[in-house]
Amino acid sequence: MPYVAAVVDLAEGPRMMTQVVECEEGALAIGMELRVAFRREEGCEAVAVFRP
């Protein structure tokens, strides 16, 4: 399935390579505000993803 990969600047300072979910790729914009969400994946407790 296609997904949107992104580099997100966290408020705490570091940058994080992640995935943006619940957002059409055409609606993405540099500098838009995102919130963290956690998704369970097989073999992992939780994976951080971001959504508007």
PDB file of N, CA, C and O in Angstrom, chain B, residues numbered from 101:
ATOM      1  N   MET B 101       0.846  -1.166   0.000  1.00  0.00           N
ATOM      2  CA  MET B 101       0.000   0.000   0.000  1.00  0.00           C
ATOM      3  C   MET B 101       0.895   1.233   0.000  1.00  0.00           C
ATOM      4  O   MET B 101       1.885   1.258   0.731  1.00  0.00           O
ATOM      5  N   PRO B 102       0.590   2.241  -0.780  1.00  0.00           N
ATOM      6  CA  PRO B 102       1.391   3.472  -0.758  1.00  0.00           C
ATOM      7  C   PRO B 102       1.254   4.175   0.589  1.00  0.00           C
ATOM      8  O   PRO B 102       0.222   4.088   1.255  1.00  0.00           O
ATOM      9  N   TYR B 103       2.308   4.864   0.967  1.00  0.00           N
ATOM     10  CA  TYR B 103       2.253   5.635   2.195  1.00  0.00           C
ATOM     11  C   TYR B 103       3.097   6.887   2.027  1.00  0.00           C
ATOM     12  O   TYR B 103       3.912   6.981   1.109  1.00  0.00           O
ATOM     13  N   VAL B 104       2.894   7.848   2.922  1.00  0.00           N
ATOM     14  CA  VAL B 104       3.610   9.120   2.853  1.00  0.00           C
ATOM     15  C   VAL B 104       4.725   9.109   3.887  1.00  0.00           C
ATOM     16  O   VAL B 104       4.467   9.119   5.091  1.00  0.00           O
ATOM     17  N   ALA B 105       5.969   9.087   3.410  1.00  0.00           N
ATOM     18  CA  ALA B 105       7.128   9.175   4.292  1.00  0.00           C
ATOM     19  C   ALA B 105       7.460  10.650   4.485  1.00  0.00           C
ATOM     20  O   ALA B 105       7.297  11.457   3.570  1.00  0.00           O
ATOM     21  N   ALA B 106       7.927  10.993   5.682  1.00  0.00           N
ATOM     22  CA  ALA B 106       8.228  12.393   5.971  1.00  0.00           C
ATOM     23  C   ALA B 106       9.339  12.497   7.001  1.00  0.00           C
ATOM     24  O   ALA B 106       9.588  11.564   7.763  1.00  0.00           O
ATOM     25  N   VAL B 107       9.997  13.636   7.012  1.00  0.00           N
ATOM     26  CA  VAL B 107      10.931  13.993   8.069  1.00  0.00           C
ATOM     27  C   VAL B 107      10.224  15.076   8.874  1.00  0.00           C
ATOM     28  O   VAL B 107       9.886  16.136   8.348  1.00  0.00           O
ATOM     29  N   VAL B 108      10.003  14.794  10.167  1.00  0.00           N
ATOM     30  CA  VAL B 108       9.251  15.699  11.039  1.00  0.00           C
ATOM     31  C   VAL B 108      10.208  16.328  12.045  1.00  0.00           C
ATOM     32  O   VAL B 108      10.984  15.630  12.696  1.00  0.00           O
ATOM     33  N   ASP B 109      10.146  17.656  12.167  1.00  0.00           N
ATOM     34  CA  ASP B 109      10.906  18.367  13.194  1.00  0.00           C
ATOM     35  C   ASP B 109      10.085  18.353  14.480  1.00  0.00           C
ATOM     36  O   ASP B 109       9.006  18.944  14.533  1.00  0.00           O
ATOM     37  N   LEU B 110      10.579  17.692  15.499  1.00  0.00           N
ATOM     38  CA  LEU B 110       9.864  17.626  16.772  1.00  0.00           C
ATOM     39  C   LEU B 110      10.036  18.920  17.553  1.00  0.00           C
ATOM     40  O   LEU B 110      11.052  19.599  17.402  1.00  0.00           O
ATOM     41  N   ALA B 111       9.071  19.270  18.378  1.00  0.00           N
ATOM     42  CA  ALA B 111       9.129  20.495  19.191  1.00  0.00           C
ATOM     43  C   ALA B 111      10.334  20.476  20.117  1.00  0.00           C
ATOM     44  O   ALA B 111      10.864  21.531  20.469  1.00  0.00           O
ATOM     45  N   GLU B 112      10.774  19.279  20.517  1.00  0.00           N
ATOM     46  CA  GLU B 112      11.908  19.136  21.431  1.00  0.00           C
ATOM     47  C   GLU B 112      13.249  19.364  20.733  1.00  0.00           C
ATOM     48  O   GLU B 112      14.281  19.457  21.399  1.00  0.00           O
ATOM     49  N   GLY B 113      13.246  19.455  19.397  1.00  0.00           N
ATOM     50  CA  GLY B 113      14.473  19.745  18.673  1.00  0.00           C
ATOM     51  C   GLY B 113      14.902  18.727  17.631  1.00  0.00           C
ATOM     52  O   GLY B 113      15.260  19.126  16.523  1.00  0.00           O
ATOM     53  N   PRO B 114      14.885  17.428  17.929  1.00  0.00           N
ATOM     54  CA  PRO B 114      15.380  16.480  16.927  1.00  0.00           C
ATOM     55  C   PRO B 114      14.422  16.308  15.754  1.00  0.00           C
ATOM     56  O   PRO B 114      13.256  16.700  15.815  1.00  0.00           O
ATOM     57  N   ARG B 115      14.943  15.713  14.688  1.00  0.00           N
ATOM     58  CA  ARG B 115      14.148  15.362  13.517  1.00  0.00           C
ATOM     59  C   ARG B 115      13.922  13.867  13.518  1.00  0.00           C
ATOM     60  O   ARG B 115      14.739  13.106  14.036  1.00  0.00           O
ATOM     61  N   MET B 116      12.798  13.445  12.930  1.00  0.00           N
ATOM     62  CA  MET B 116      12.432  12.040  12.944  1.00  0.00           C
ATOM     63  C   MET B 116      11.893  11.627  11.585  1.00  0.00           C
ATOM     64  O   MET B 116      11.004  12.281  11.041  1.00  0.00           O
ATOM     65  N   MET B 117      12.431  10.538  11.033  1.00  0.00           N
ATOM     66  CA  MET B 117      11.880   9.953   9.815  1.00  0.00           C
ATOM     67  C   MET B 117      10.666   9.142  10.232  1.00  0.00           C
ATOM     68  O   MET B 117      10.763   8.304  11.128  1.00  0.00           O
ATOM     69  N   THR B 118       9.518   9.378   9.593  1.00  0.00           N
ATOM     70  CA  THR B 118       8.275   8.766  10.032  1.00  0.00           C
ATOM     71  C   THR B 118       7.302   8.643   8.876  1.00  0.00           C
ATOM     72  O   THR B 118       7.671   8.829   7.717  1.00  0.00           O
ATOM     73  N   GLN B 119       6.085   8.336   9.190  1.00  0.00           N
ATOM     74  CA  GLN B 119       5.002   8.223   8.217  1.00  0.00           C
ATOM     75  C   GLN B 119       3.874   9.152   8.627  1.00  0.00           C
ATOM     76  O   GLN B 119       3.557   9.264   9.811  1.00  0.00           O
ATOM     77  N   VAL B 120       3.262   9.823   7.646  1.00  0.00           N
ATOM     78  CA  VAL B 120       2.085  10.659   7.894  1.00  0.00           C
ATOM     79  C   VAL B 120       0.857   9.847   7.504  1.00  0.00           C
ATOM     80  O   VAL B 120       0.791   9.297   6.404  1.00  0.00           O
ATOM     81  N   VAL B 121      -0.118   9.773   8.413  1.00  0.00           N
ATOM     82  CA  VAL B 121      -1.325   8.992   8.178  1.00  0.00           C
ATOM     83  C   VAL B 121      -2.556   9.895   8.233  1.00  0.00           C
ATOM     84  O   VAL B 121      -2.492  11.021   8.725  1.00  0.00           O
ATOM     85  N   GLU B 122      -3.667   9.390   7.726  1.00  0.00           N
ATOM     86  CA  GLU B 122      -4.947  10.111   7.756  1.00  0.00           C
ATOM     87  C   GLU B 122      -4.866  11.474   7.085  1.00  0.00           C
ATOM     88  O   GLU B 122      -5.470  12.441   7.548  1.00  0.00           O
ATOM     89  N   CYS B 123      -4.109  11.543   5.985  1.00  0.00           N
ATOM     90  CA  CYS B 123      -3.944  12.811   5.260  1.00  0.00           C
ATOM     91  C   CYS B 123      -3.630  12.492   3.805  1.00  0.00           C
ATOM     92  O   CYS B 123      -2.703  11.733   3.522  1.00  0.00           O
ATOM     93  N   GLU B 124      -4.390  13.061   2.890  1.00  0.00           N
ATOM     94  CA  GLU B 124      -4.098  12.898   1.465  1.00  0.00           C
ATOM     95  C   GLU B 124      -2.766  13.559   1.155  1.00  0.00           C
ATOM     96  O   GLU B 124      -2.462  14.628   1.684  1.00  0.00           O
ATOM     97  N   GLU B 125      -1.969  12.928   0.299  1.00  0.00           N
ATOM     98  CA  GLU B 125      -0.646  13.497   0.025  1.00  0.00           C
ATOM     99  C   GLU B 125      -0.722  14.897  -0.566  1.00  0.00           C
ATOM    100  O   GLU B 125       0.186  15.698  -0.342  1.00  0.00           O
ATOM    101  N   GLY B 126      -1.764  15.215  -1.307  1.00  0.00           N
ATOM    102  CA  GLY B 126      -1.926  16.560  -1.869  1.00  0.00           C
ATOM    103  C   GLY B 126      -2.221  17.620  -0.824  1.00  0.00           C
ATOM    104  O   GLY B 126      -2.060  18.812  -1.085  1.00  0.00           O
ATOM    105  N   ALA B 127      -2.655  17.195   0.365  1.00  0.00           N
ATOM    106  CA  ALA B 127      -2.979  18.132   1.438  1.00  0.00           C
ATOM    107  C   ALA B 127      -1.775  18.447   2.316  1.00  0.00           C
ATOM    108  O   ALA B 127      -1.849  19.335   3.166  1.00  0.00           O
ATOM    109  N   LEU B 128      -0.671  17.736   2.126  1.00  0.00           N
ATOM    110  CA  LEU B 128       0.526  17.969   2.944  1.00  0.00           C
ATOM    111  C   LEU B 128       1.208  19.270   2.554  1.00  0.00           C
ATOM    112  O   LEU B 128       1.208  19.661   1.386  1.00  0.00           O
ATOM    113  N   ALA B 129       1.781  19.928   3.534  1.00  0.00           N
ATOM    114  CA  ALA B 129       2.514  21.169   3.287  1.00  0.00           C
ATOM    115  C   ALA B 129       3.674  21.261   4.264  1.00  0.00           C
ATOM    116  O   ALA B 129       3.566  20.842   5.416  1.00  0.00           O
ATOM    117  N   ILE B 130       4.778  21.811   3.794  1.00  0.00           N
ATOM    118  CA  ILE B 130       5.920  22.039   4.678  1.00  0.00           C
ATOM    119  C   ILE B 130       5.490  22.993   5.781  1.00  0.00           C
ATOM    120  O   ILE B 130       4.871  24.025   5.522  1.00  0.00           O
ATOM    121  N   GLY B 131       5.824  22.636   7.010  1.00  0.00           N
ATOM    122  CA  GLY B 131       5.505  23.479   8.147  1.00  0.00           C
ATOM    123  C   GLY B 131       4.147  23.215   8.772  1.00  0.00           C
ATOM    124  O   GLY B 131       3.800  23.841   9.773  1.00  0.00           O
ATOM    125  N   MET B 132       3.364  22.292   8.198  1.00  0.00           N
ATOM    126  CA  MET B 132       2.042  22.041   8.784  1.00  0.00           C
ATOM    127  C   MET B 132       2.179  21.370  10.142  1.00  0.00           C
ATOM    128  O   MET B 132       3.127  20.624  10.383  1.00  0.00           O
ATOM    129  N   GLU B 133       1.235  21.637  11.016  1.00  0.00           N
ATOM    130  CA  GLU B 133       1.262  21.084  12.360  1.00  0.00           C
ATOM    131  C   GLU B 133       0.776  19.638  12.329  1.00  0.00           C
ATOM    132  O   GLU B 133      -0.245  19.330  11.714  1.00  0.00           O
ATOM    133  N   LEU B 134       1.510  18.763  12.993  1.00  0.00           N
ATOM    134  CA  LEU B 134       1.167  17.346  13.073  1.00  0.00           C
ATOM    135  C   LEU B 134       1.130  16.907  14.520  1.00  0.00           C
ATOM    136  O   LEU B 134       1.762  17.520  15.380  1.00  0.00           O
ATOM    137  N   ARG B 135       0.391  15.847  14.786  1.00  0.00           N
ATOM    138  CA  ARG B 135       0.321  15.259  16.128  1.00  0.00           C
ATOM    139  C   ARG B 135       0.749  13.807  16.037  1.00  0.00           C
ATOM    140  O   ARG B 135       0.483  13.127  15.047  1.00  0.00           O
ATOM    141  N   VAL B 136       1.410  13.347  17.074  1.00  0.00           N
ATOM    142  CA  VAL B 136       1.870  11.964  17.098  1.00  0.00           C
ATOM    143  C   VAL B 136       0.700  11.029  17.392  1.00  0.00           C
ATOM    144  O   VAL B 136      -0.210  11.366  18.150  1.00  0.00           O
ATOM    145  N   ALA B 137       0.743   9.860  16.783  1.00  0.00           N
ATOM    146  CA  ALA B 137      -0.193   8.769  17.052  1.00  0.00           C
ATOM    147  C   ALA B 137       0.649   7.499  17.100  1.00  0.00           C
ATOM    148  O   ALA B 137       1.746   7.466  16.543  1.00  0.00           O
ATOM    149  N   PHE B 138       0.164   6.482  17.743  1.00  0.00           N
ATOM    150  CA  PHE B 138       0.928   5.235  17.838  1.00  0.00           C
ATOM    151  C   PHE B 138       0.137   4.103  17.214  1.00  0.00           C
ATOM    152  O   PHE B 138      -1.058   3.946  17.462  1.00  0.00           O
ATOM    153  N   ARG B 139       0.826   3.317  16.397  1.00  0.00           N
ATOM    154  CA  ARG B 139       0.220   2.198  15.698  1.00  0.00           C
ATOM    155  C   ARG B 139       0.938   0.924  16.104  1.00  0.00           C
ATOM    156  O   ARG B 139       2.168   0.892  16.159  1.00  0.00           O
ATOM    157  N   ARG B 140       0.191  -0.109  16.384  1.00  0.00           N
ATOM    158  CA  ARG B 140       0.794  -1.409  16.715  1.00  0.00           C
ATOM    159  C   ARG B 140       1.157  -2.135  15.431  1.00  0.00           C
ATOM    160  O   ARG B 140       0.381  -2.149  14.475  1.00  0.00           O
ATOM    161  N   GLU B 141       2.343  -2.739  15.414  1.00  0.00           N
ATOM    162  CA  GLU B 141       2.781  -3.548  14.284  1.00  0.00           C
ATOM    163  C   GLU B 141       3.320  -4.862  14.805  1.00  0.00           C
ATOM    164  O   GLU B 141       3.817  -4.944  15.928  1.00  0.00           O
ATOM    165  N   GLU B 142       3.220  -5.872  13.992  1.00  0.00           N
ATOM    166  CA  GLU B 142       3.694  -7.193  14.379  1.00  0.00           C
ATOM    167  C   GLU B 142       5.173  -7.139  14.734  1.00  0.00           C
ATOM    168  O   GLU B 142       5.986  -6.616  13.972  1.00  0.00           O
ATOM    169  N   GLY B 143       5.509  -7.679  15.886  1.00  0.00           N
ATOM    170  CA  GLY B 143       6.907  -7.709  16.330  1.00  0.00           C
ATOM    171  C   GLY B 143       7.347  -6.452  17.077  1.00  0.00           C
ATOM    172  O   GLY B 143       8.474  -6.394  17.567  1.00  0.00           O
ATOM    173  N   CYS B 144       6.482  -5.450  17.172  1.00  0.00           N
ATOM    174  CA  CYS B 144       6.804  -4.192  17.866  1.00  0.00           C
ATOM    175  C   CYS B 144       5.677  -3.855  18.833  1.00  0.00           C
ATOM    176  O   CYS B 144       4.523  -4.219  18.604  1.00  0.00           O
ATOM    177  N   GLU B 145       6.012  -3.169  19.897  1.00  0.00           N
ATOM    178  CA  GLU B 145       4.955  -2.718  20.815  1.00  0.00           C
ATOM    179  C   GLU B 145       4.139  -1.601  20.175  1.00  0.00           C
ATOM    180  O   GLU B 145       2.910  -1.671  20.156  1.00  0.00           O
ATOM    181  N   ALA B 146       4.801  -0.575  19.654  1.00  0.00           N
ATOM    182  CA  ALA B 146       4.108   0.539  19.014  1.00  0.00           C
ATOM    183  C   ALA B 146       5.093   1.293  18.127  1.00  0.00           C
ATOM    184  O   ALA B 146       6.290   1.355  18.408  1.00  0.00           O
ATOM    185  N   VAL B 147       4.559   1.863  17.049  1.00  0.00           N
ATOM    186  CA  VAL B 147       5.359   2.659  16.125  1.00  0.00           C
ATOM    187  C   VAL B 147       4.742   4.055  16.078  1.00  0.00           C
ATOM    188  O   VAL B 147       3.528   4.201  15.939  1.00  0.00           O
ATOM    189  N   ALA B 148       5.585   5.078  16.194  1.00  0.00           N
ATOM    190  CA  ALA B 148       5.093   6.457  16.149  1.00  0.00           C
ATOM    191  C   ALA B 148       4.851   6.855  14.695  1.00  0.00           C
ATOM    192  O   ALA B 148       5.726   6.693  13.845  1.00  0.00           O
ATOM    193  N   VAL B 149       3.663   7.375  14.420  1.00  0.00           N
ATOM    194  CA  VAL B 149       3.308   7.968  13.126  1.00  0.00           C
ATOM    195  C   VAL B 149       2.705   9.330  13.437  1.00  0.00           C
ATOM    196  O   VAL B 149       2.431   9.638  14.597  1.00  0.00           O
ATOM    197  N   PHE B 150       2.499  10.136  12.424  1.00  0.00           N
ATOM    198  CA  PHE B 150       1.973  11.478  12.652  1.00  0.00           C
ATOM    199  C   PHE B 150       0.763  11.722  11.769  1.00  0.00           C
ATOM    200  O   PHE B 150       0.668  11.195  10.660  1.00  0.00           O
ATOM    201  N   ARG B 151      -0.169  12.535  12.278  1.00  0.00           N
ATOM    202  CA  ARG B 151      -1.353  12.922  11.505  1.00  0.00           C
ATOM    203  C   ARG B 151      -1.634  14.403  11.761  1.00  0.00           C
ATOM    204  O   ARG B 151      -1.225  14.957  12.782  1.00  0.00           O
ATOM    205  N   PRO B 152      -2.343  15.039  10.813  1.00  0.00           N
ATOM    206  CA  PRO B 152      -2.650  16.462  11.017  1.00  0.00           C
ATOM    207  C   PRO B 152      -3.512  16.687  12.245  1.00  0.00           C
ATOM    208  O   PRO B 152      -3.858  17.827  12.556  1.00  0.00           O
TER     209      PRO B 152
END
